[in-house]
Amino acid sequence: MAAMETESAPLTLESLPTDPLLLILSFLDYRDLINCCYVSRRLSQLSSHDPLWRRHCKKYWLISEEEKAQKNQCWKSLFIDTYSDVGRYIDHYAAIKKAWDDLKKYLEPRCPRMVLSLKEGAREEDLDAVEAQIGCKLPDDYRCSYRIHNGQKLVVPGLLGSMALSNHYRSEDLLDVDTAAGGFQQRQGLKHCLPLTFCIHTGLSQYIAVEAAEGRNKNEVFYQCPDQMARNPAAIDMFIIGATFTDWFTSYVNNVVSGGFPIIRDQIFRYVHDPECVATTGDITVSVSTSFLPELSSVHPPHYFFTYRIRIEMSKDALPEKACQLDSRYWRITNAKGDVEEVQGPGVVGEFPIISPGRVYEYTSCTTFSTTSGYMEGYYTFHFLYFKDKIFNVAIPRFHMACPTFRVSIARLGYLMTGIAVTPVFWAIK
């Protein structure tokens, strides 16, 4: 009889074995794990099992085993301490911290001065003071990044990339939060916009819209582009660079650490290389990278400025008698309307480079379109050094250029001047 009573006794939480309960708890998020502490004494004890918090420390705070050993704390304490410091950013911290870690790891052996220019993270009270100063809330992902690094010193080269032509140079620094606050815009055309970057050579900045205003989406990152055909100074078009700070920053970092943006003379150059933009003729390979320059472009009038970097390389296995010299170039340039322009001339950028086995020659040039996109293709004409009467053509692969998505200013449509409460129509063109 006693055995039957034992068999029919209800199964309680207290009677469940520990291992299955710990397994169940390992699938819970940190919020649910904390809530379990208030259910019963048994669950409170199990929820404090330190290995359960290891996953959350790694997932949300990217805390490594080495950092844990250095701090000499248990995983739960590390999670709680970090949460008390940056817990409001828990939805952004891992992505932004990883981007910063990846960027610094990649740049330290390549651009050490750039890494040394980074400032220590800002304090919460510093960010709160900036919000009070500008009268707007800063995006949480922006705040999160600035808790890790408060921008950089105003140095050259800038962290956010460079661009160099014969008579034009740009290098963008990541502004610290106080400098950014000093450049916060309240004027029409850029209302509620905070500068993220600054180039001391061109005055160019990328902005983030901390509030939705004048047709901009909240948190959108963009380059301003004054409407040169409008008489209203508030008519400012925008080249959209990112939907949010996280989108903008992480996509830039990914381009850098993947090698998509080349590092040349300790600077990050924002050229984009399409792996298909490569053509080989005999022993010579030509590849092309391109970049859009917003500071030299405009939507009104339509004028889109692009630069391209060409690499000409002869295989190291080529025979010595294959050494040759470039004589001329031919370009076929086609815009988005299908209009074709042909250009032919001696050399490239005033030079007549000699290419020999294993040698590389690179140069930069530029072009403009009256349409938002276009492409170029063509060939170089060479002669052999040892057989000067023998000439041959080397193909230049077709490469496409397209400006970023842009949005036309609502001032051009007359809404700012009339004050009519109408939902404006915008154009986003790729």
C-alpha positions in Angstrom: 0.0 0.0 0.0 2.8 2.4 0.9 4.6 1.6 -2.4 1.4 2.5 -4.3 1.2 5.9 -2.5 4.8 6.6 -3.3 4.2 5.8 -7.0 1.2 8.1 -7.2 2.8 11.0 -5.4 2.8 14.2 -7.5 6.0 15.2 -9.3 7.2 18.6 -8.0 9.9 21.0 -9.1 11.8 20.1 -6.0 11.9 16.5 -6.8 13.2 16.9 -10.4 16.8 16.0 -10.9 19.3 18.9 -11.4 20.8 18.1 -14.8 17.5 18.1 -16.8 16.6 21.4 -15.2 20.0 23.0 -16.0 19.6 21.8 -19.6 16.2 23.5 -19.8 17.5 26.7 -18.2 20.4 26.8 -20.7 17.9 27.6 -23.5 16.5 30.6 -21.7 17.5 34.2 -22.5 19.0 36.3 -19.7 15.7 38.0 -19.0 13.9 34.7 -18.4 16.9 33.4 -16.4 16.6 36.4 -14.1 12.8 35.9 -13.7 13.4 32.3 -12.7 15.2 33.6 -9.6 11.9 34.8 -8.2 9.9 31.6 -8.8 11.3 29.4 -6.1 14.4 28.8 -4.0 15.4 25.8 -6.1 15.1 27.7 -9.4 16.9 30.7 -7.9 19.8 28.4 -7.0 19.9 26.7 -10.4 19.6 30.0 -12.3 22.7 31.2 -10.5 24.7 28.2 -11.9 27.7 30.1 -13.4 28.1 28.2 -16.7 24.6 29.3 -17.7 25.8 32.9 -17.8 28.9 32.2 -19.9 26.8 32.0 -23.1 25.1 35.4 -22.3 28.4 37.1 -21.5 29.8 36.0 -24.9 26.6 36.7 -26.8 25.8 40.1 -25.5 29.1 41.5 -24.2 31.7 39.5 -26.3 33.6 38.7 -23.0 36.4 36.2 -23.7 37.8 33.6 -21.4 41.0 35.7 -21.1 39.0 38.8 -20.0 37.2 36.7 -17.4 40.5 35.4 -16.0 41.9 38.9 -15.9 38.9 40.2 -14.0 38.8 37.2 -11.7 35.0 37.2 -11.6 32.3 34.6 -12.2 30.3 34.8 -15.4 27.1 35.9 -13.6 28.9 38.8 -11.9 30.5 39.8 -15.2 27.2 39.9 -16.9 25.6 41.9 -14.1 28.5 44.4 -13.9 28.5 44.9 -17.6 24.7 45.2 -17.8 24.8 47.9 -15.1 27.3 49.9 -17.2 26.0 49.5 -20.8 22.7 47.5 -20.3 20.6 50.0 -22.2 22.6 49.2 -25.3 22.2 45.4 -25.1 20.5 45.2 -28.5 23.4 47.0 -30.2 26.5 46.3 -28.1 27.7 43.0 -29.6 27.4 44.2 -33.3 29.1 47.5 -32.6 31.8 46.1 -30.3 32.6 43.4 -32.8 32.9 46.0 -35.5 35.3 48.1 -33.4 37.4 45.0 -32.4 37.6 43.8 -36.0 38.6 47.3 -37.3 41.3 47.8 -34.7 42.8 44.3 -35.2 42.9 44.9 -38.9 44.4 48.4 -38.8 46.9 48.0 -36.0 49.6 46.4 -38.3 48.6 48.5 -41.3 47.7 51.9 -40.0 49.0 52.2 -36.4 48.7 56.0 -36.3 45.0 55.7 -37.1 44.4 53.4 -34.2 46.4 55.6 -31.9 44.2 58.5 -32.8 41.1 56.9 -31.3 39.8 58.4 -28.1 38.6 56.6 -25.0 34.9 56.0 -24.7 32.6 58.7 -23.5 30.7 58.5 -20.2 27.0 58.3 -19.9 26.8 61.7 -18.3 28.8 63.2 -21.2 26.3 61.8 -23.7 23.4 63.0 -21.5 24.9 66.5 -21.5 25.1 66.5 -25.3 21.4 65.5 -25.5 20.6 68.4 -23.2 22.7 70.8 -25.3 21.2 69.9 -28.7 17.6 69.3 -27.4 17.3 65.9 -29.1 17.8 62.2 -28.1 20.9 60.5 -29.6 20.2 57.1 -31.2 21.1 54.3 -28.8 23.4 52.6 -31.3 25.3 55.9 -31.7 25.6 56.3 -28.0 26.7 52.6 -27.7 29.6 53.2 -30.2 30.7 56.4 -28.4 30.8 54.5 -25.1 33.4 52.3 -26.7 35.3 55.1 -28.6 34.5 58.8 -28.5 35.6 59.4 -32.1 39.2 60.3 -32.9 41.6 63.2 -32.8 41.4 65.4 -35.9 44.3 64.0 -37.7 45.2 62.8 -41.2 44.5 60.2 -42.3 40.9 59.9 -41.0 39.3 56.7 -39.9 36.4 57.0 -42.3 38.4 56.8 -45.5 40.4 59.0 -47.9 40.3 59.9 -51.6 43.0 61.5 -53.6 43.1 63.0 -57.1 45.7 65.2 -58.7 44.0 68.4 -57.4 41.6 67.1 -54.8 42.1 65.3 -51.4 39.6 64.1 -48.9 40.1 62.4 -45.6 37.3 62.0 -43.1 37.8 61.9 -39.3 35.2 60.4 -37.0 34.1 63.3 -34.8 34.0 63.1 -31.0 30.6 63.8 -29.5 31.4 67.3 -28.2 32.8 68.4 -31.6 29.7 66.8 -33.3 27.4 68.7 -30.9 29.1 71.9 -31.9 28.1 71.2 -35.5 24.5 70.2 -34.7 22.3 71.7 -37.3 19.0 73.6 -36.6 18.8 75.5 -39.9 16.3 74.7 -42.6 17.5 72.0 -44.9 19.6 70.2 -42.2 17.3 70.5 -39.2 18.1 68.0 -36.4 21.2 66.7 -38.2 24.3 65.8 -36.3 27.7 65.5 -38.1 29.4 62.2 -37.8 32.6 62.9 -39.8 34.6 65.9 -41.0 37.2 66.5 -43.6 39.5 69.4 -42.8 40.5 69.8 -46.5 37.0 69.9 -48.1 34.7 70.7 -45.1 32.7 67.6 -46.1 30.7 65.8 -43.4 28.4 62.8 -43.2 25.3 63.5 -41.1 22.9 61.5 -39.1 19.3 62.6 -38.7 18.6 62.3 -35.0 14.9 63.2 -35.6 12.6 62.7 -38.6 12.4 66.1 -40.3 12.3 67.7 -43.8 11.6 64.3 -45.4 14.5 62.5 -43.7 14.0 59.3 -41.9 15.1 59.2 -38.3 18.6 57.8 -37.8 19.4 58.0 -41.6 23.0 58.7 -42.5 23.7 60.9 -45.5 26.0 63.3 -47.4 24.4 66.7 -48.0 24.2 67.9 -51.5 23.0 71.5 -52.0 20.6 72.1 -54.8 22.5 74.4 -57.1 19.5 75.3 -59.2 17.2 76.3 -56.4 17.1 79.8 -54.9 16.2 78.5 -51.5 19.2 77.7 -49.3 17.1 75.1 -47.5 17.0 73.0 -50.7 19.5 70.3 -49.8 19.4 66.9 -51.5 20.9 63.9 -49.8 23.0 60.9 -50.9 21.9 58.2 -48.5 24.7 56.2 -47.0 23.0 54.1 -44.3 19.6 53.5 -42.8 20.9 53.6 -39.2 24.2 54.3 -37.4 24.8 50.5 -37.0 24.1 49.9 -40.7 26.4 52.7 -41.7 29.3 51.8 -39.4 29.3 48.0 -39.7 29.0 48.1 -43.5 32.0 50.4 -43.6 34.0 48.2 -41.3 33.1 45.1 -43.3 34.4 46.7 -46.4 37.7 47.6 -44.7 38.5 44.3 -42.9 37.5 42.2 -46.0 40.0 44.1 -48.1 37.3 45.7 -50.2 38.7 49.1 -49.4 42.5 49.1 -50.2 45.0 50.6 -47.8 47.5 52.7 -49.7 50.3 54.6 -47.9 48.6 54.1 -44.4 45.3 55.4 -45.6 41.9 53.7 -46.3 40.8 54.4 -49.8 37.1 53.9 -50.4 37.4 52.3 -53.8 35.1 49.4 -54.5 36.4 46.5 -56.6 34.1 44.2 -58.5 35.9 40.8 -58.8 34.4 40.5 -62.3 36.2 43.8 -63.4 39.3 42.0 -64.5 40.5 41.2 -68.0 43.7 39.4 -69.1 45.3 39.7 -72.5 48.3 37.5 -72.9 50.5 38.1 -69.9 48.9 41.4 -68.9 46.0 41.7 -66.5 43.9 44.9 -66.0 41.6 45.3 -63.0 39.5 48.3 -62.0 38.1 49.8 -58.8 35.7 52.7 -58.6 34.4 55.3 -56.2 31.7 57.9 -56.1 32.6 61.4 -54.9 29.6 63.2 -53.3 31.5 66.4 -52.6 32.1 66.9 -56.4 28.6 65.7 -57.4 25.1 67.3 -57.5 21.6 66.1 -58.2 20.5 69.5 -59.4 22.0 70.0 -62.0 22.6 66.3 -62.6 26.4 65.9 -62.3 27.8 62.7 -60.9 31.5 62.5 -60.3 33.4 59.1 -60.2 37.0 58.2 -59.8 38.5 54.9 -60.9 41.8 53.2 -60.1 43.3 50.9 -62.7 45.9 48.3 -62.0 48.0 46.9 -64.9 50.2 43.9 -64.1 52.4 41.6 -66.1 52.7 38.0 -65.0 55.9 37.3 -63.2 56.2 34.1 -65.4 56.2 36.1 -68.6 59.3 36.0 -70.8 61.7 39.0 -70.6 61.1 39.8 -74.2 57.4 40.4 -73.4 58.4 43.8 -71.7 56.4 46.5 -73.3 55.4 50.2 -73.1 51.9 51.7 -73.1 51.4 54.1 -76.1 47.7 55.1 -76.0 44.3 54.5 -74.6 40.8 54.2 -76.0 37.6 54.6 -74.0 34.0 53.9 -74.9 31.9 55.6 -72.2 28.1 54.9 -72.0 25.6 56.7 -69.7 22.3 55.3 -68.4 20.5 56.7 -71.4 22.7 54.8 -73.8 24.5 57.8 -75.0 28.1 56.9 -76.1 31.2 59.0 -76.0 34.5 57.8 -77.4 37.9 59.1 -76.1 41.3 58.3 -77.5 44.6 59.8 -76.5 48.3 59.2 -75.9 49.5 57.5 -72.6 47.6 57.6 -69.3 47.5 60.6 -67.0 50.5 62.0 -68.9 52.6 58.9 -68.5 53.8 56.1 -70.8 54.5 53.3 -68.3 56.8 50.4 -69.1 55.5 47.0 -68.0 57.9 44.1 -67.5 57.4 40.6 -65.9 56.2 40.9 -62.3 55.8 44.7 -62.5 52.6 46.5 -61.5 51.5 50.0 -62.7 48.6 51.7 -61.1 47.0 55.1 -61.8 43.9 57.0 -60.9 41.6 59.0 -63.1 38.0 60.3 -63.1 34.9 60.8 -65.2 31.5 62.4 -64.8 28.0 61.5 -65.9 24.8 63.5 -66.4 22.9 60.3 -65.4 23.0 58.5 -62.1 25.0 55.6 -63.6 27.1 54.5 -66.5 29.9 52.3 -67.6 33.3 52.4 -69.3 35.3 49.9 -71.3 38.2 50.1 -73.8 41.7 49.1 -74.5 45.4 50.1 -74.2 47.8 50.0 -77.1 51.3 48.7 -76.3 54.5 48.1 -78.2 57.2 45.6 -77.3 60.5 47.1 -76.1 62.5 44.6 -78.1 60.3 44.6 -81.1 59.2 48.2 -81.4 57.3 47.7 -84.6 55.1 45.2 -83.0 52.0 46.7 -81.3 49.1 45.0 -79.6 45.9 46.0 -77.7 45.2 45.0 -74.1 41.5 44.9 -73.1 40.1 47.1 -70.3 37.2 45.3 -68.7 33.8 47.0 -68.6 33.2 48.6 -65.2 30.0 50.1 -63.9 29.6 53.2 -61.8 26.4 54.2 -59.9 25.7 56.9 -57.4 24.2 56.0 -54.0 20.5 56.3 -53.4 19.5 59.9 -53.2 16.5 61.9 -52.0 15.4 65.2 -53.4 14.9 68.1 -50.9 11.3 68.9 -50.0 12.2 72.5 -50.4 12.5 72.0 -54.1 8.9 70.8 -54.1 7.8 74.0 -52.3 6.5 72.4 -49.1 8.9 74.3 -46.8 8.0 77.6 -48.4 4.2 77.1 -48.5 3.9 75.4 -45.2 1.2 73.0 -46.6 0.9 69.9 -44.5 1.3 67.4 -47.3 3.2 64.1 -47.3 5.9 64.8 -49.9 7.0 62.5 -52.5 10.7 61.6 -52.7 12.9 59.9 -55.3 15.3 57.2 -54.3 17.4 56.3 -57.3 20.2 53.8 -57.4 
